[in-house]
């Protein structure tokens, strides 16, 4: 039996063990973006757009480099959907 702790006057919070992990029902999203600068020092800021396919998003960097060979700094953002799962469902 897991311990119980009184919270407030009428509500009880039951301690549960939780884990966090990937939510398989939702897709990750990948975005690559250019951090290169134009000759005037302005940040380029071009990006791949949000893509479910990481390889396609990465491929955008090579396409961008082909047209802007002095833009060699890039960043990558990846959204990973997560879900919290209790060891057992609260009753
Ligand atoms: Zn660029």
PDB file of the backbone (N, CA, C, O) and the ligand in Angstrom, with CONECT records:
HET     ZN  A 101       1
ATOM      1  N   UNK A   1       0.863  -1.190   0.000  1.00  0.00           N
ATOM      2  CA  UNK A   1       0.000   0.000   0.000  1.00  0.00           C
ATOM      3  C   UNK A   1       0.896   1.236   0.000  1.00  0.00           C
ATOM      4  O   UNK A   1       1.798   1.355   0.829  1.00  0.00           O
ATOM      5  N   UNK A   2       0.644   2.155  -0.934  1.00  0.00           N
ATOM      6  CA  UNK A   2       1.437   3.373  -1.016  1.00  0.00           C
ATOM      7  C   UNK A   2       0.965   4.368   0.037  1.00  0.00           C
ATOM      8  O   UNK A   2      -0.221   4.394   0.365  1.00  0.00           O
ATOM      9  N   UNK A   3       1.870   5.191   0.577  1.00  0.00           N
ATOM     10  CA  UNK A   3       1.486   6.156   1.612  1.00  0.00           C
ATOM     11  C   UNK A   3       0.567   7.232   1.043  1.00  0.00           C
ATOM     12  O   UNK A   3       0.620   7.534  -0.149  1.00  0.00           O
ATOM     13  N   UNK A   4      -0.257   7.797   1.881  1.00  0.00           N
ATOM     14  CA  UNK A   4      -1.144   8.887   1.501  1.00  0.00           C
ATOM     15  C   UNK A   4      -0.801  10.096   2.331  1.00  0.00           C
ATOM     16  O   UNK A   4      -0.372   9.978   3.479  1.00  0.00           O
ATOM     17  N   UNK A   5      -0.993  11.259   1.744  1.00  0.00           N
ATOM     18  CA  UNK A   5      -0.712  12.503   2.457  1.00  0.00           C
ATOM     19  C   UNK A   5      -1.902  13.435   2.259  1.00  0.00           C
ATOM     20  O   UNK A   5      -2.393  13.600   1.142  1.00  0.00           O
ATOM     21  N   UNK A   6      -2.348  14.024   3.314  1.00  0.00           N
ATOM     22  CA  UNK A   6      -3.485  14.931   3.200  1.00  0.00           C
ATOM     23  C   UNK A   6      -3.021  16.260   2.627  1.00  0.00           C
ATOM     24  O   UNK A   6      -2.035  16.828   3.096  1.00  0.00           O
ATOM     25  N   UNK A   7      -3.720  16.756   1.623  1.00  0.00           N
ATOM     26  CA  UNK A   7      -3.434  18.057   1.026  1.00  0.00           C
ATOM     27  C   UNK A   7      -4.717  18.877   1.123  1.00  0.00           C
ATOM     28  O   UNK A   7      -5.763  18.459   0.626  1.00  0.00           O
ATOM     29  N   UNK A   8      -4.639  20.029   1.753  1.00  0.00           N
ATOM     30  CA  UNK A   8      -5.850  20.810   1.964  1.00  0.00           C
ATOM     31  C   UNK A   8      -6.733  20.096   2.975  1.00  0.00           C
ATOM     32  O   UNK A   8      -6.239  19.376   3.843  1.00  0.00           O
ATOM     33  N   UNK A   9      -8.015  20.292   2.863  1.00  0.00           N
ATOM     34  CA  UNK A   9      -8.910  19.710   3.852  1.00  0.00           C
ATOM     35  C   UNK A   9      -9.585  18.446   3.369  1.00  0.00           C
ATOM     36  O   UNK A   9      -9.846  17.539   4.160  1.00  0.00           O
ATOM     37  N   UNK A  10      -9.869  18.375   2.089  1.00  0.00           N
ATOM     38  CA  UNK A  10     -10.658  17.237   1.633  1.00  0.00           C
ATOM     39  C   UNK A  10      -9.964  16.411   0.566  1.00  0.00           C
ATOM     40  O   UNK A  10     -10.434  15.335   0.197  1.00  0.00           O
ATOM     41  N   UNK A  11      -8.852  16.918   0.076  1.00  0.00           N
ATOM     42  CA  UNK A  11      -8.220  16.210  -1.031  1.00  0.00           C
ATOM     43  C   UNK A  11      -7.038  15.393  -0.525  1.00  0.00           C
ATOM     44  O   UNK A  11      -6.289  15.834   0.347  1.00  0.00           O
ATOM     45  N   UNK A  12      -6.889  14.236  -1.067  1.00  0.00           N
ATOM     46  CA  UNK A  12      -5.758  13.379  -0.742  1.00  0.00           C
ATOM     47  C   UNK A  12      -4.927  13.180  -1.996  1.00  0.00           C
ATOM     48  O   UNK A  12      -5.447  12.969  -3.091  1.00  0.00           O
ATOM     49  N   UNK A  13      -3.638  13.254  -1.801  1.00  0.00           N
ATOM     50  CA  UNK A  13      -2.723  12.988  -2.914  1.00  0.00           C
ATOM     51  C   UNK A  13      -2.018  11.681  -2.627  1.00  0.00           C
ATOM     52  O   UNK A  13      -1.364  11.526  -1.596  1.00  0.00           O
ATOM     53  N   UNK A  14      -2.152  10.768  -3.524  1.00  0.00           N
ATOM     54  CA  UNK A  14      -1.521   9.472  -3.344  1.00  0.00           C
ATOM     55  C   UNK A  14      -0.178   9.492  -4.053  1.00  0.00           C
ATOM     56  O   UNK A  14      -0.103   9.829  -5.235  1.00  0.00           O
ATOM     57  N   UNK A  15       0.876   9.135  -3.345  1.00  0.00           N
ATOM     58  CA  UNK A  15       2.212   9.121  -3.943  1.00  0.00           C
ATOM     59  C   UNK A  15       2.329   7.980  -4.941  1.00  0.00           C
ATOM     60  O   UNK A  15       2.052   6.822  -4.626  1.00  0.00           O
ATOM     61  N   UNK A  16       2.737   8.327  -6.124  1.00  0.00           N
ATOM     62  CA  UNK A  16       2.919   7.322  -7.164  1.00  0.00           C
ATOM     63  C   UNK A  16       4.296   7.504  -7.772  1.00  0.00           C
ATOM     64  O   UNK A  16       4.852   8.602  -7.767  1.00  0.00           O
ATOM     65  N   UNK A  17       4.824   6.448  -8.281  1.00  0.00           N
ATOM     66  CA  UNK A  17       6.066   6.541  -9.047  1.00  0.00           C
ATOM     67  C   UNK A  17       5.696   6.839 -10.494  1.00  0.00           C
ATOM     68  O   UNK A  17       4.837   6.188 -11.090  1.00  0.00           O
ATOM     69  N   UNK A  18       6.372   7.840 -11.032  1.00  0.00           N
ATOM     70  CA  UNK A  18       6.106   8.237 -12.409  1.00  0.00           C
ATOM     71  C   UNK A  18       7.389   8.115 -13.223  1.00  0.00           C
ATOM     72  O   UNK A  18       8.494   8.284 -12.709  1.00  0.00           O
ATOM     73  N   UNK A  19       7.214   7.825 -14.476  1.00  0.00           N
ATOM     74  CA  UNK A  19       8.348   7.874 -15.397  1.00  0.00           C
ATOM     75  C   UNK A  19       7.966   8.785 -16.562  1.00  0.00           C
ATOM     76  O   UNK A  19       6.790   8.939 -16.890  1.00  0.00           O
ATOM     77  N   UNK A  20       8.975   9.377 -17.173  1.00  0.00           N
ATOM     78  CA  UNK A  20       8.728  10.206 -18.356  1.00  0.00           C
ATOM     79  C   UNK A  20       9.446   9.572 -19.537  1.00  0.00           C
ATOM     80  O   UNK A  20      10.581   9.111 -19.417  1.00  0.00           O
ATOM     81  N   UNK A  21       8.781   9.556 -20.653  1.00  0.00           N
ATOM     82  CA  UNK A  21       9.380   8.950 -21.843  1.00  0.00           C
ATOM     83  C   UNK A  21       8.704   9.456 -23.098  1.00  0.00           C
ATOM     84  O   UNK A  21       7.744  10.224 -23.026  1.00  0.00           O
ATOM     85  N   UNK A  22       9.199   9.031 -24.248  1.00  0.00           N
ATOM     86  CA  UNK A  22       8.636   9.482 -25.517  1.00  0.00           C
ATOM     87  C   UNK A  22       7.165   9.102 -25.639  1.00  0.00           C
ATOM     88  O   UNK A  22       6.761   8.008 -25.247  1.00  0.00           O
ATOM     89  N   UNK A  23       6.368  10.018 -26.188  1.00  0.00           N
ATOM     90  CA  UNK A  23       4.966   9.741 -26.462  1.00  0.00           C
ATOM     91  C   UNK A  23       4.879   9.214 -27.886  1.00  0.00           C
ATOM     92  O   UNK A  23       5.018   9.971 -28.847  1.00  0.00           O
ATOM     93  N   UNK A  24       4.651   7.925 -28.013  1.00  0.00           N
ATOM     94  CA  UNK A  24       4.650   7.287 -29.341  1.00  0.00           C
ATOM     95  C   UNK A  24       3.442   7.698 -30.184  1.00  0.00           C
ATOM     96  O   UNK A  24       3.404   7.430 -31.385  1.00  0.00           O
ATOM     97  N   UNK A  25       2.467   8.342 -29.566  1.00  0.00           N
ATOM     98  CA  UNK A  25       1.277   8.754 -30.315  1.00  0.00           C
ATOM     99  C   UNK A  25       1.471  10.090 -31.028  1.00  0.00           C
ATOM    100  O   UNK A  25       0.631  10.498 -31.830  1.00  0.00           O
ATOM    101  N   UNK A  26       2.587  10.774 -30.733  1.00  0.00           N
ATOM    102  CA  UNK A  26       2.846  12.062 -31.374  1.00  0.00           C
ATOM    103  C   UNK A  26       4.230  12.032 -32.012  1.00  0.00           C
ATOM    104  O   UNK A  26       5.138  11.354 -31.531  1.00  0.00           O
ATOM    105  N   UNK A  27       4.369  12.769 -33.088  1.00  0.00           N
ATOM    106  CA  UNK A  27       5.606  12.737 -33.869  1.00  0.00           C
ATOM    107  C   UNK A  27       6.578  13.824 -33.417  1.00  0.00           C
ATOM    108  O   UNK A  27       6.154  14.945 -33.132  1.00  0.00           O
ATOM    109  N   UNK A  28       7.885  13.512 -33.345  1.00  0.00           N
ATOM    110  CA  UNK A  28       8.891  14.559 -33.143  1.00  0.00           C
ATOM    111  C   UNK A  28       8.884  15.535 -34.325  1.00  0.00           C
ATOM    112  O   UNK A  28       8.420  15.209 -35.418  1.00  0.00           O
ATOM    113  N   UNK A  29       9.405  16.727 -34.081  1.00  0.00           N
ATOM    114  CA  UNK A  29       9.510  17.746 -35.124  1.00  0.00           C
ATOM    115  C   UNK A  29      10.943  18.269 -35.131  1.00  0.00           C
ATOM    116  O   UNK A  29      11.508  18.560 -34.077  1.00  0.00           O
ATOM    117  N   UNK A  30      11.521  18.385 -36.312  1.00  0.00           N
ATOM    118  CA  UNK A  30      12.905  18.819 -36.460  1.00  0.00           C
ATOM    119  C   UNK A  30      12.971  20.126 -37.247  1.00  0.00           C
ATOM    120  O   UNK A  30      12.234  20.336 -38.211  1.00  0.00           O
ATOM    121  N   UNK A  31      13.874  20.992 -36.805  1.00  0.00           N
ATOM    122  CA  UNK A  31      14.065  22.278 -37.488  1.00  0.00           C
ATOM    123  C   UNK A  31      15.555  22.597 -37.485  1.00  0.00           C
ATOM    124  O   UNK A  31      16.195  22.601 -36.433  1.00  0.00           O
ATOM    125  N   UNK A  32      16.097  22.862 -38.654  1.00  0.00           N
ATOM    126  CA  UNK A  32      17.472  23.341 -38.778  1.00  0.00           C
ATOM    127  C   UNK A  32      17.416  24.793 -39.225  1.00  0.00           C
ATOM    128  O   UNK A  32      16.538  25.180 -39.996  1.00  0.00           O
ATOM    129  N   UNK A  33      18.357  25.596 -38.739  1.00  0.00           N
ATOM    130  CA  UNK A  33      18.332  27.001 -39.131  1.00  0.00           C
ATOM    131  C   UNK A  33      19.752  27.510 -39.332  1.00  0.00           C
ATOM    132  O   UNK A  33      20.702  27.029 -38.715  1.00  0.00           O
ATOM    133  N   UNK A  34      19.864  28.492 -40.210  1.00  0.00           N
ATOM    134  CA  UNK A  34      21.164  29.074 -40.552  1.00  0.00           C
ATOM    135  C   UNK A  34      21.509  30.195 -39.577  1.00  0.00           C
ATOM    136  O   UNK A  34      20.696  31.083 -39.323  1.00  0.00           O
ATOM    137  N   UNK A  35      22.723  30.141 -39.036  1.00  0.00           N
ATOM    138  CA  UNK A  35      23.219  31.206 -38.170  1.00  0.00           C
ATOM    139  C   UNK A  35      24.335  31.993 -38.841  1.00  0.00           C
ATOM    140  O   UNK A  35      25.060  32.755 -38.201  1.00  0.00           O
ATOM    141  N   UNK A  36      24.454  31.787 -40.158  1.00  0.00           N
ATOM    142  CA  UNK A  36      25.441  32.545 -40.919  1.00  0.00           C
ATOM    143  C   UNK A  36      25.044  34.003 -41.029  1.00  0.00           C
ATOM    144  O   UNK A  36      23.900  34.377 -40.770  1.00  0.00           O
ATOM    145  N   UNK A  37      26.000  34.810 -41.415  1.00  0.00           N
ATOM    146  CA  UNK A  37      25.752  36.242 -41.552  1.00  0.00           C
ATOM    147  C   UNK A  37      26.062  36.679 -42.970  1.00  0.00           C
ATOM    148  O   UNK A  37      26.964  36.153 -43.623  1.00  0.00           O
ATOM    149  N   UNK A  38      25.299  37.647 -43.426  1.00  0.00           N
ATOM    150  CA  UNK A  38      25.587  38.268 -44.712  1.00  0.00           C
ATOM    151  C   UNK A  38      26.770  39.217 -44.536  1.00  0.00           C
ATOM    152  O   UNK A  38      27.231  39.446 -43.418  1.00  0.00           O
ATOM    153  N   UNK A  39      27.256  39.764 -45.649  1.00  0.00           N
ATOM    154  CA  UNK A  39      28.445  40.626 -45.590  1.00  0.00           C
ATOM    155  C   UNK A  39      28.241  41.843 -44.698  1.00  0.00           C
ATOM    156  O   UNK A  39      29.199  42.362 -44.126  1.00  0.00           O
ATOM    157  N   UNK A  40      26.999  42.300 -44.577  1.00  0.00           N
ATOM    158  CA  UNK A  40      26.721  43.453 -43.715  1.00  0.00           C
ATOM    159  C   UNK A  40      26.551  43.064 -42.244  1.00  0.00           C
ATOM    160  O   UNK A  40      26.223  43.913 -41.414  1.00  0.00           O
ATOM    161  N   UNK A  41      26.770  41.792 -41.919  1.00  0.00           N
ATOM    162  CA  UNK A  41      26.682  41.337 -40.535  1.00  0.00           C
ATOM    163  C   UNK A  41      25.294  40.938 -40.102  1.00  0.00           C
ATOM    164  O   UNK A  41      25.101  40.538 -38.953  1.00  0.00           O
ATOM    165  N   UNK A  42      24.316  41.035 -40.991  1.00  0.00           N
ATOM    166  CA  UNK A  42      22.944  40.661 -40.637  1.00  0.00           C
ATOM    167  C   UNK A  42      22.814  39.138 -40.586  1.00  0.00           C
ATOM    168  O   UNK A  42      23.283  38.425 -41.473  1.00  0.00           O
ATOM    169  N   UNK A  43      22.171  38.668 -39.533  1.00  0.00           N
ATOM    170  CA  UNK A  43      21.948  37.224 -39.393  1.00  0.00           C
ATOM    171  C   UNK A  43      21.020  36.738 -40.497  1.00  0.00           C
ATOM    172  O   UNK A  43      19.993  37.362 -40.765  1.00  0.00           O
ATOM    173  N   UNK A  44      21.372  35.639 -41.131  1.00  0.00           N
ATOM    174  CA  UNK A  44      20.571  35.097 -42.230  1.00  0.00           C
ATOM    175  C   UNK A  44      19.186  34.678 -41.733  1.00  0.00           C
ATOM    176  O   UNK A  44      18.171  35.187 -42.209  1.00  0.00           O
ATOM    177  N   UNK A  45      19.150  33.748 -40.776  1.00  0.00           N
ATOM    178  CA  UNK A  45      17.871  33.361 -40.176  1.00  0.00           C
ATOM    179  C   UNK A  45      17.028  32.413 -41.004  1.00  0.00           C
ATOM    180  O   UNK A  45      15.918  32.078 -40.590  1.00  0.00           O
ATOM    181  N   UNK A  46      17.500  31.971 -42.145  1.00  0.00           N
ATOM    182  CA  UNK A  46      16.728  31.016 -42.953  1.00  0.00           C
ATOM    183  C   UNK A  46      16.616  29.693 -42.205  1.00  0.00           C
ATOM    184  O   UNK A  46      17.508  29.335 -41.436  1.00  0.00           O
ATOM    185  N   UNK A  47      15.521  28.964 -42.428  1.00  0.00           N
ATOM    186  CA  UNK A  47      15.383  27.666 -41.757  1.00  0.00           C
ATOM    187  C   UNK A  47      14.704  26.652 -42.658  1.00  0.00           C
ATOM    188  O   UNK A  47      14.135  26.978 -43.700  1.00  0.00           O
ATOM    189  N   UNK A  48      14.789  25.415 -42.212  1.00  0.00           N
ATOM    190  CA  UNK A  48      14.280  24.289 -42.987  1.00  0.00           C
ATOM    191  C   UNK A  48      12.763  24.171 -42.927  1.00  0.00           C
ATOM    192  O   UNK A  48      12.164  23.428 -43.704  1.00  0.00           O
ATOM    193  N   UNK A  49      12.146  24.898 -42.012  1.00  0.00           N
ATOM    194  CA  UNK A  49      10.737  24.644 -41.720  1.00  0.00           C
ATOM    195  C   UNK A  49      10.645  23.427 -40.816  1.00  0.00           C
ATOM    196  O   UNK A  49      11.562  22.607 -40.777  1.00  0.00           O
ATOM    197  N   UNK A  50       9.555  23.309 -40.098  1.00  0.00           N
ATOM    198  CA  UNK A  50       9.373  22.176 -39.186  1.00  0.00           C
ATOM    199  C   UNK A  50       9.065  20.928 -40.002  1.00  0.00           C
ATOM    200  O   UNK A  50       8.155  20.918 -40.830  1.00  0.00           O
ATOM    201  N   UNK A  51       9.848  19.869 -39.750  1.00  0.00           N
ATOM    202  CA  UNK A  51       9.689  18.652 -40.537  1.00  0.00           C
ATOM    203  C   UNK A  51       9.688  17.430 -39.641  1.00  0.00           C
ATOM    204  O   UNK A  51      10.434  17.365 -38.664  1.00  0.00           O
ATOM    205  N   UNK A  52       8.854  16.468 -39.973  1.00  0.00           N
ATOM    206  CA  UNK A  52       8.810  15.213 -39.221  1.00  0.00           C
ATOM    207  C   UNK A  52      10.034  14.343 -39.539  1.00  0.00           C
ATOM    208  O   UNK A  52      10.460  13.541 -38.708  1.00  0.00           O
ATOM    209  N   UNK A  53      10.585  14.502 -40.722  1.00  0.00           N
ATOM    210  CA  UNK A  53      11.726  13.706 -41.171  1.00  0.00           C
ATOM    211  C   UNK A  53      13.025  14.456 -40.870  1.00  0.00           C
ATOM    212  O   UNK A  53      13.325  15.466 -41.507  1.00  0.00           O
ATOM    213  N   UNK A  54      13.800  13.954 -39.888  1.00  0.00           N
ATOM    214  CA  UNK A  54      15.042  14.632 -39.490  1.00  0.00           C
ATOM    215  C   UNK A  54      16.027  14.698 -40.650  1.00  0.00           C
ATOM    216  O   UNK A  54      16.721  15.700 -40.816  1.00  0.00           O
ATOM    217  N   UNK A  55      16.093  13.647 -41.447  1.00  0.00           N
ATOM    218  CA  UNK A  55      17.019  13.625 -42.574  1.00  0.00           C
ATOM    219  C   UNK A  55      16.689  14.701 -43.595  1.00  0.00           C
ATOM    220  O   UNK A  55      17.586  15.350 -44.133  1.00  0.00           O
ATOM    221  N   UNK A  56      15.408  14.888 -43.861  1.00  0.00           N
ATOM    222  CA  UNK A  56      14.991  15.918 -44.820  1.00  0.00           C
ATOM    223  C   UNK A  56      15.312  17.298 -44.275  1.00  0.00           C
ATOM    224  O   UNK A  56      15.737  18.180 -45.020  1.00  0.00           O
ATOM    225  N   UNK A  57      15.107  17.490 -42.969  1.00  0.00           N
ATOM    226  CA  UNK A  57      15.410  18.788 -42.370  1.00  0.00           C
ATOM    227  C   UNK A  57      16.917  19.058 -42.441  1.00  0.00           C
ATOM    228  O   UNK A  57      17.336  20.178 -42.733  1.00  0.00           O
ATOM    229  N   UNK A  58      17.727  18.028 -42.172  1.00  0.00           N
ATOM    230  CA  UNK A  58      19.187  18.180 -42.237  1.00  0.00           C
ATOM    231  C   UNK A  58      19.634  18.448 -43.661  1.00  0.00           C
ATOM    232  O   UNK A  58      20.552  19.237 -43.887  1.00  0.00           O
ATOM    233  N   UNK A  59      18.999  17.802 -44.614  1.00  0.00           N
ATOM    234  CA  UNK A  59      19.365  17.971 -46.017  1.00  0.00           C
ATOM    235  C   UNK A  59      19.215  19.428 -46.451  1.00  0.00           C
ATOM    236  O   UNK A  59      19.941  19.896 -47.328  1.00  0.00           O
ATOM    237  N   UNK A  60      18.274  20.140 -45.837  1.00  0.00           N
ATOM    238  CA  UNK A  60      18.072  21.542 -46.165  1.00  0.00           C
ATOM    239  C   UNK A  60      19.375  22.339 -45.960  1.00  0.00           C
ATOM    240  O   UNK A  60      19.648  23.274 -46.713  1.00  0.00           O
ATOM    241  N   UNK A  61      20.183  21.973 -44.940  1.00  0.00           N
ATOM    242  CA  UNK A  61      21.415  22.727 -44.681  1.00  0.00           C
ATOM    243  C   UNK A  61      22.363  22.646 -45.877  1.00  0.00           C
ATOM    244  O   UNK A  61      23.036  23.623 -46.205  1.00  0.00           O
ATOM    245  N   UNK A  62      22.415  21.494 -46.522  1.00  0.00           N
ATOM    246  CA  UNK A  62      23.311  21.341 -47.672  1.00  0.00           C
ATOM    247  C   UNK A  62      22.800  22.143 -48.877  1.00  0.00           C
ATOM    248  O   UNK A  62      23.572  22.734 -49.632  1.00  0.00           O
ATOM    249  N   UNK A  63      21.486  22.139 -49.025  1.00  0.00           N
ATOM    250  CA  UNK A  63      20.884  22.937 -50.099  1.00  0.00           C
ATOM    251  C   UNK A  63      21.154  24.424 -49.865  1.00  0.00           C
ATOM    252  O   UNK A  63      21.480  25.166 -50.792  1.00  0.00           O
ATOM    253  N   UNK A  64      21.011  24.835 -48.617  1.00  0.00           N
ATOM    254  CA  UNK A  64      21.232  26.247 -48.289  1.00  0.00           C
ATOM    255  C   UNK A  64      22.703  26.622 -48.491  1.00  0.00           C
ATOM    256  O   UNK A  64      23.011  27.695 -49.009  1.00  0.00           O
ATOM    257  N   UNK A  65      23.600  25.733 -48.078  1.00  0.00           N
ATOM    258  CA  UNK A  65      25.040  25.992 -48.230  1.00  0.00           C
ATOM    259  C   UNK A  65      25.429  26.141 -49.704  1.00  0.00           C
ATOM    260  O   UNK A  65      26.278  26.956 -50.065  1.00  0.00           O
ATOM    261  N   UNK A  66      24.779  25.324 -50.544  1.00  0.00           N
ATOM    262  CA  UNK A  66      25.099  25.384 -51.982  1.00  0.00           C
ATOM    263  C   UNK A  66      24.868  26.790 -52.525  1.00  0.00           C
ATOM    264  O   UNK A  66      25.629  27.283 -53.357  1.00  0.00           O
ATOM    265  N   UNK A  67      23.799  27.428 -52.037  1.00  0.00           N
ATOM    266  CA  UNK A  67      23.464  28.766 -52.526  1.00  0.00           C
ATOM    267  C   UNK A  67      24.124  29.888 -51.723  1.00  0.00           C
ATOM    268  O   UNK A  67      24.159  31.036 -52.166  1.00  0.00           O
ATOM    269  N   UNK A  68      24.647  29.551 -50.539  1.00  0.00           N
ATOM    270  CA  UNK A  68      25.266  30.573 -49.664  1.00  0.00           C
ATOM    271  C   UNK A  68      26.514  29.948 -49.028  1.00  0.00           C
ATOM    272  O   UNK A  68      26.492  29.557 -47.861  1.00  0.00           O
ATOM    273  N   UNK A  69      27.584  29.860 -49.794  1.00  0.00           N
ATOM    274  CA  UNK A  69      28.732  29.076 -49.337  1.00  0.00           C
ATOM    275  C   UNK A  69      29.495  29.701 -48.176  1.00  0.00           C
ATOM    276  O   UNK A  69      30.373  29.062 -47.596  1.00  0.00           O
ATOM    277  N   UNK A  70      29.167  30.947 -47.832  1.00  0.00           N
ATOM    278  CA  UNK A  70      29.800  31.544 -46.650  1.00  0.00           C
ATOM    279  C   UNK A  70      28.911  31.402 -45.409  1.00  0.00           C
ATOM    280  O   UNK A  70      29.276  31.884 -44.337  1.00  0.00           O
ATOM    281  N   UNK A  71      27.762  30.754 -45.538  1.00  0.00           N
ATOM    282  CA  UNK A  71      26.887  30.494 -44.389  1.00  0.00           C
ATOM    283  C   UNK A  71      27.211  29.092 -43.868  1.00  0.00           C
ATOM    284  O   UNK A  71      26.692  28.098 -44.376  1.00  0.00           O
ATOM    285  N   UNK A  72      28.070  29.022 -42.854  1.00  0.00           N
ATOM    286  CA  UNK A  72      28.547  27.717 -42.390  1.00  0.00           C
ATOM    287  C   UNK A  72      28.167  27.398 -40.956  1.00  0.00           C
ATOM    288  O   UNK A  72      28.525  26.340 -40.438  1.00  0.00           O
ATOM    289  N   UNK A  73      27.451  28.296 -40.315  1.00  0.00           N
ATOM    290  CA  UNK A  73      27.007  28.044 -38.937  1.00  0.00           C
ATOM    291  C   UNK A  73      25.514  27.740 -38.938  1.00  0.00           C
ATOM    292  O   UNK A  73      24.714  28.482 -39.509  1.00  0.00           O
ATOM    293  N   UNK A  74      25.155  26.641 -38.292  1.00  0.00           N
ATOM    294  CA  UNK A  74      23.762  26.196 -38.261  1.00  0.00           C
ATOM    295  C   UNK A  74      23.369  25.790 -36.852  1.00  0.00           C
ATOM    296  O   UNK A  74      24.219  25.517 -36.004  1.00  0.00           O
ATOM    297  N   UNK A  75      22.080  25.756 -36.624  1.00  0.00           N
ATOM    298  CA  UNK A  75      21.538  25.249 -35.370  1.00  0.00           C
ATOM    299  C   UNK A  75      20.462  24.223 -35.671  1.00  0.00           C
ATOM    300  O   UNK A  75      19.917  24.167 -36.773  1.00  0.00           O
ATOM    301  N   UNK A  76      20.174  23.417 -34.667  1.00  0.00           N
ATOM    302  CA  UNK A  76      19.142  22.398 -34.822  1.00  0.00           C
ATOM    303  C   UNK A  76      18.257  22.418 -33.587  1.00  0.00           C
ATOM    304  O   UNK A  76      18.749  22.451 -32.460  1.00  0.00           O
ATOM    305  N   UNK A  77      16.952  22.396 -33.807  1.00  0.00           N
ATOM    306  CA  UNK A  77      15.981  22.247 -32.721  1.00  0.00           C
ATOM    307  C   UNK A  77      15.164  21.000 -33.009  1.00  0.00           C
ATOM    308  O   UNK A  77      14.704  20.793 -34.132  1.00  0.00           O
ATOM    309  N   UNK A  78      14.988  20.181 -32.002  1.00  0.00           N
ATOM    310  CA  UNK A  78      14.155  18.997 -32.143  1.00  0.00           C
ATOM    311  C   UNK A  78      13.142  18.979 -31.013  1.00  0.00           C
ATOM    312  O   UNK A  78      13.498  19.029 -29.836  1.00  0.00           O
ATOM    313  N   UNK A  79      11.878  18.907 -31.389  1.00  0.00           N
ATOM    314  CA  UNK A  79      10.794  18.777 -30.412  1.00  0.00           C
ATOM    315  C   UNK A  79      10.525  17.290 -30.221  1.00  0.00           C
ATOM    316  O   UNK A  79      10.234  16.574 -31.178  1.00  0.00           O
ATOM    317  N   UNK A  80      10.624  16.837 -28.982  1.00  0.00           N
ATOM    318  CA  UNK A  80      10.353  15.439 -28.672  1.00  0.00           C
ATOM    319  C   UNK A  80       9.126  15.389 -27.761  1.00  0.00           C
ATOM    320  O   UNK A  80       9.210  15.797 -26.603  1.00  0.00           O
ATOM    321  N   UNK A  81       7.999  14.903 -28.255  1.00  0.00           N
ATOM    322  CA  UNK A  81       6.823  14.805 -27.404  1.00  0.00           C
ATOM    323  C   UNK A  81       7.043  13.754 -26.311  1.00  0.00           C
ATOM    324  O   UNK A  81       7.511  12.647 -26.576  1.00  0.00           O
ATOM    325  N   UNK A  82       6.695  14.127 -25.089  1.00  0.00           N
ATOM    326  CA  UNK A  82       6.908  13.245 -23.938  1.00  0.00           C
ATOM    327  C   UNK A  82       5.595  13.013 -23.213  1.00  0.00           C
ATOM    328  O   UNK A  82       4.655  13.800 -23.326  1.00  0.00           O
ATOM    329  N   UNK A  83       5.548  11.940 -22.482  1.00  0.00           N
ATOM    330  CA  UNK A  83       4.370  11.624 -21.690  1.00  0.00           C
ATOM    331  C   UNK A  83       4.820  11.097 -20.332  1.00  0.00           C
ATOM    332  O   UNK A  83       5.801  10.360 -20.231  1.00  0.00           O
ATOM    333  N   UNK A  84       4.085  11.486 -19.290  1.00  0.00           N
ATOM    334  CA  UNK A  84       4.329  10.983 -17.940  1.00  0.00           C
ATOM    335  C   UNK A  84       3.426   9.774 -17.721  1.00  0.00           C
ATOM    336  O   UNK A  84       2.230   9.821 -18.009  1.00  0.00           O
ATOM    337  N   UNK A  85       4.004   8.702 -17.214  1.00  0.00           N
ATOM    338  CA  UNK A  85       3.246   7.469 -17.015  1.00  0.00           C
ATOM    339  C   UNK A  85       3.409   7.029 -15.562  1.00  0.00           C
ATOM    340  O   UNK A  85       4.533   6.875 -15.086  1.00  0.00           O
ATOM    341  N   UNK A  86       2.279   6.821 -14.844  1.00  0.00           N
ATOM    342  CA  UNK A  86       2.384   6.345 -13.465  1.00  0.00           C
ATOM    343  C   UNK A  86       2.692   4.850 -13.446  1.00  0.00           C
ATOM    344  O   UNK A  86       2.326   4.105 -14.355  1.00  0.00           O
ATOM    345  N   UNK A  87       3.369   4.442 -12.392  1.00  0.00           N
ATOM    346  CA  UNK A  87       3.656   3.014 -12.235  1.00  0.00           C
ATOM    347  C   UNK A  87       2.355   2.215 -12.228  1.00  0.00           C
ATOM    348  O   UNK A  87       2.278   1.115 -12.776  1.00  0.00           O
ATOM    349  N   UNK A  88       1.346   2.787 -11.602  1.00  0.00           N
ATOM    350  CA  UNK A  88       0.003   2.214 -11.685  1.00  0.00           C
ATOM    351  C   UNK A  88      -0.972   3.366 -11.753  1.00  0.00           C
ATOM    352  O   UNK A  88      -0.718   4.432 -11.192  1.00  0.00           O
ATOM    353  N   UNK A  89      -2.088   3.162 -12.437  1.00  0.00           N
ATOM    354  CA  UNK A  89      -3.045   4.241 -12.603  1.00  0.00           C
ATOM    355  C   UNK A  89      -3.652   4.619 -11.247  1.00  0.00           C
ATOM    356  O   UNK A  89      -4.012   3.749 -10.454  1.00  0.00           O
ATOM    357  N   UNK A  90      -3.763   5.947 -10.989  1.00  0.00           N
ATOM    358  CA  UNK A  90      -4.397   6.383  -9.738  1.00  0.00           C
ATOM    359  C   UNK A  90      -5.833   5.877  -9.666  1.00  0.00           C
ATOM    360  O   UNK A  90      -6.531   5.821 -10.678  1.00  0.00           O
ATOM    361  N   UNK A  91      -6.262   5.514  -8.479  1.00  0.00           N
ATOM    362  CA  UNK A  91      -7.640   5.021  -8.331  1.00  0.00           C
ATOM    363  C   UNK A  91      -8.545   6.167  -7.856  1.00  0.00           C
ATOM    364  O   UNK A  91      -9.745   5.968  -7.668  1.00  0.00           O
TER     365      UNK A  91
HETATM  366 ZN    ZN A 101      22.043  31.356 -44.405  1.00  0.00          ZN
END
